[in-house]
């Protein structure tokens, strides 16, 4: 285990990092905030080739001599980087060959890779008793973060440690889908109270990404209670917000799969007429199954 606390140690680390595949886990300062609304506390790196060394790059932790923030951008590798959450890692770094192990597991098992049991007593204590404290990860002992990262690495090894390979479908989801969702997230949404960030979750039962963060479901904002009025254009009077909705997307996909041709017009009206219910009931049923 090497805690990188100087330029000399960073140069030694980067020589290893640029020649070996690795698992990288980012720890953000404030666990309760969106990655784009906080800073990077540290990076944990486990090399998968060569000497199998572990490195910790601290940037804002009370237990270490922290590296300057410029080393975040300077840290780069052409090798494969495996991580639990590619979207989150991309919010802090700009690397090209990142493999999302959640997505790999999801493509194989058709269910999310849960890590709720990957924790330490210290993390549970601090999150439970100091949940209002800002940047709590910066004061949780560094050795406990390392312990947590090691447990996560073990979980990844047991489940999806094998590189996904050249699957064209996985490549589309790993590169294009996750990349585009991360790009949308990083742009944020302007509100009357300032910028807010959403978080897309592609690992759902139907494959339809959910989009929520901070107790707000961005994909299902109420149309009647005025909760949408807080969202405004970041360009003020020179801009506007445009909403587009694909009518009955899932029903059309199912119809295409079973060779059922819907008539022109609203699919929900068609289903309401077919099953002799009103429009709202037909729409609610579709929302439940999708």
C-alpha positions in Angstrom: 0.0 0.0 0.0 1.4 3.4 -1.1 -0.2 6.7 0.0 1.0 9.2 -2.6 1.8 12.5 -0.9 4.4 14.1 -3.1 5.3 14.8 -6.7 8.1 12.2 -6.5 5.7 9.5 -5.2 3.1 10.5 -7.8 5.7 10.1 -10.7 6.5 6.6 -9.4 2.8 5.8 -9.2 2.0 7.1 -12.7 4.7 5.0 -14.2 2.9 1.9 -12.8 -0.6 3.2 -13.6 0.2 3.9 -17.2 1.4 0.3 -17.8 -1.1 -1.8 -15.9 -4.9 -2.4 -15.9 -6.5 -1.3 -12.7 -9.6 -0.9 -10.5 -10.2 2.7 -9.5 -12.6 3.9 -6.9 -13.3 7.6 -6.3 -14.3 8.8 -2.8 -16.0 12.2 -2.9 -15.9 14.7 0.0 -19.6 14.9 0.7 -21.5 11.6 0.4 -24.9 13.4 0.5 -24.2 15.6 -2.5 -24.1 14.9 -6.2 -20.5 14.3 -7.5 -20.8 17.5 -9.5 -21.7 19.5 -6.4 -18.7 18.3 -4.2 -15.0 17.7 -4.6 -12.8 14.6 -4.9 -11.5 13.4 -1.5 -9.3 10.6 -2.7 -8.7 8.0 -5.4 -8.1 4.4 -4.6 -6.2 2.4 -7.2 -5.7 -1.4 -7.3 -3.3 -2.6 -10.0 -4.4 -5.8 -11.7 -1.1 -6.6 -13.4 2.6 -6.4 -12.5 3.2 -6.0 -8.8 -0.6 -5.8 -7.9 0.2 -2.7 -5.8 -2.4 -0.5 -4.1 -2.2 3.3 -4.3 -4.2 6.0 -2.6 -4.1 9.5 -4.0 -5.4 11.9 -1.3 -6.7 15.4 -2.4 -8.7 16.6 0.6 -8.3 14.2 3.5 -7.4 15.2 7.1 -5.1 12.1 7.6 -2.8 12.8 4.7 -0.5 15.3 3.1 -2.8 16.1 0.1 -1.8 16.3 -3.5 -2.6 19.5 -5.3 -5.8 19.4 -7.3 -3.9 19.7 -10.6 -2.8 16.1 -10.2 -6.4 15.0 -10.7 -6.2 16.1 -14.4 -2.6 15.0 -14.7 -3.5 11.4 -13.7 -4.3 9.4 -16.8 -3.7 6.0 -18.3 -4.2 4.3 -21.7 -4.8 1.0 -20.0 -8.2 -0.4 -19.0 -9.7 1.0 -15.8 -12.5 -1.1 -14.1 -14.8 0.7 -11.7 -18.1 0.2 -9.9 -19.7 3.4 -11.3 -18.3 4.8 -14.5 -20.6 7.8 -14.5 -19.4 8.9 -11.1 -15.7 8.4 -12.0 -16.2 10.4 -15.2 -17.4 13.4 -13.2 -13.9 13.6 -11.7 -11.6 12.4 -14.4 -11.5 12.4 -18.2 -10.2 8.9 -19.1 -11.2 7.0 -22.2 -11.0 3.3 -21.4 -13.2 2.9 -18.4 -15.3 -0.3 -17.9 -18.4 -0.1 -15.8 -18.7 -3.3 -13.7 -22.3 -2.5 -12.8 -23.2 -2.5 -16.4 -21.3 -5.7 -17.1 -23.2 -7.4 -14.2 -26.5 -6.0 -15.4 -26.0 -7.2 -18.9 -25.2 -10.7 -17.7 -27.7 -11.0 -14.8 -30.4 -8.5 -15.8 -30.3 -7.1 -12.3 -28.3 -4.3 -10.5 -25.1 -5.1 -8.7 -25.9 -4.1 -5.1 -23.2 -3.2 -2.7 -25.2 -2.3 0.4 -23.4 -4.8 2.5 -20.0 -3.3 1.5 -19.3 -1.0 4.4 -17.4 -0.6 7.6 -18.4 0.1 11.2 -16.8 3.6 10.9 -18.8 4.5 7.8 -22.0 3.3 9.4 -21.3 5.3 12.6 -20.3 8.6 10.9 -23.1 8.5 8.3 -25.7 7.7 11.1 -24.5 10.2 13.7 -23.0 13.0 11.5 -25.4 13.0 8.6 -25.7 16.8 8.6 -21.9 17.3 8.7 -20.5 18.5 5.4 -17.6 16.7 3.7 -17.9 13.8 6.2 -15.7 11.6 4.1 -12.7 13.9 4.7 -12.7 13.0 8.4 -13.6 9.3 8.3 -10.2 7.6 9.0 -8.3 7.0 5.8 -7.6 3.4 6.8 -11.4 2.9 6.9 -11.8 4.2 3.4 -9.1 1.8 2.3 -10.9 -1.1 4.1 -14.1 -0.1 2.3 -12.4 0.0 -1.1 -10.8 -3.4 -0.6 -14.2 -4.9 0.2 -15.6 -3.4 -2.9 -12.7 -4.7 -5.0 -13.4 -8.2 -3.5 -17.1 -7.9 -4.4 -16.2 -7.0 -8.0 -13.7 -9.9 -8.3 -16.3 -12.4 -7.0 -19.0 -11.2 -9.4 -17.8 -9.6 -12.6 -14.0 -9.4 -12.5 -13.6 -10.8 -16.0 -13.3 -8.2 -18.8 -16.6 -8.1 -20.7 -14.8 -8.7 -24.0 -15.9 -7.4 -27.5 -19.7 -7.6 -27.0 -21.1 -5.0 -29.3 -24.2 -4.5 -27.1 -22.1 -4.0 -24.0 -19.8 -1.6 -25.8 -22.7 0.5 -26.9 -24.1 0.7 -23.3 -20.6 1.1 -21.6 -19.4 3.7 -24.1 -22.4 5.5 -25.6 -25.2 5.1 -23.1 -23.3 5.8 -19.9 -21.2 8.4 -21.6 -24.2 10.3 -22.8 -26.0 10.1 -19.5 -22.9 11.4 -17.8 -22.8 14.3 -20.3 -26.4 15.2 -19.6 -25.8 15.0 -15.8 -22.8 17.3 -15.9 -24.7 20.1 -17.7 -27.2 20.3 -14.8 -30.6 21.9 -14.8 -31.1 25.6 -13.9 -33.8 26.5 -11.3 -34.9 29.7 -9.6 -32.7 28.6 -6.7 -29.6 27.8 -8.8 -28.2 24.8 -10.6 -29.3 21.3 -9.6 -28.0 18.0 -10.9 -29.9 14.8 -11.6 -28.6 11.2 -11.5 -29.6 8.6 -14.1 -29.9 5.0 -13.2 -29.9 2.6 -16.2 -30.0 -0.5 -14.0 -33.8 -0.9 -13.8 -36.1 -3.9 -14.3 -37.2 -2.7 -17.8 -34.0 -1.1 -18.9 -35.6 2.4 -18.9 -33.3 4.7 -16.9 -34.7 6.4 -13.9 -33.6 9.9 -13.1 -33.7 11.2 -9.6 -31.6 12.8 -6.9 -32.0 14.6 -3.6 -35.6 13.4 -3.2 -36.7 14.7 -6.6 -37.9 12.4 -9.4 -36.9 14.4 -12.5 -38.6 11.9 -14.8 -42.0 12.3 -13.2 -42.4 15.9 -12.1 -46.0 16.7 -11.2 -47.8 18.6 -13.9 -50.5 20.1 -11.6 -48.9 21.3 -8.3 -46.6 23.9 -9.8 -43.4 21.9 -9.0 -42.2 22.4 -12.6 -42.2 26.2 -12.4 -38.9 26.3 -10.6 -37.1 25.1 -13.7 -35.9 27.9 -16.0 -33.5 28.4 -18.9 -29.9 29.0 -17.9 -29.9 31.7 -20.6 -32.6 33.8 -19.0 -34.9 35.6 -21.3 -32.8 34.6 -24.3 -33.5 30.9 -23.8 -36.3 28.5 -23.4 -37.0 25.0 -22.1 -38.4 22.5 -24.6 -40.1 19.2 -23.5 -40.5 16.3 -25.8 -42.4 13.1 -25.0 -42.6 9.9 -27.1 -46.1 8.6 -26.9 -46.4 5.2 -25.3 -42.8 4.3 -26.0 -42.8 0.9 -24.3 -46.1 -0.2 -25.8 -44.8 0.6 -29.3 -41.7 -1.4 -28.6 -43.8 -4.4 -27.4 -46.1 -4.0 -30.5 -43.1 -4.0 -32.8 -41.7 -7.2 -31.0 -45.0 -9.1 -31.5 -45.8 -7.6 -34.9 -48.9 -5.7 -33.7 -49.6 -2.6 -35.7 -51.0 0.3 -33.7 -53.3 2.7 -35.6 -52.3 6.3 -36.1 -52.9 8.6 -33.2 -52.6 8.0 -29.4 -51.7 4.5 -28.3 -53.1 5.1 -24.9 -56.5 6.1 -26.4 -56.3 2.9 -28.5 -55.6 0.7 -25.4 -58.4 2.5 -23.4 -60.9 1.7 -26.2 -59.6 -1.9 -26.6 -59.9 -2.7 -22.8 -63.0 -0.4 -22.2 -61.4 1.8 -19.6 -60.8 5.6 -19.6 -57.6 7.2 -20.9 -56.2 7.9 -17.4 -56.6 4.3 -16.3 -55.0 3.0 -19.5 -52.1 5.4 -18.9 -51.6 4.4 -15.3 -51.4 0.7 -16.2 -48.6 1.4 -18.6 -46.7 3.5 -16.1 -46.9 0.6 -13.6 -45.5 -2.0 -15.9 -42.7 0.3 -17.3 
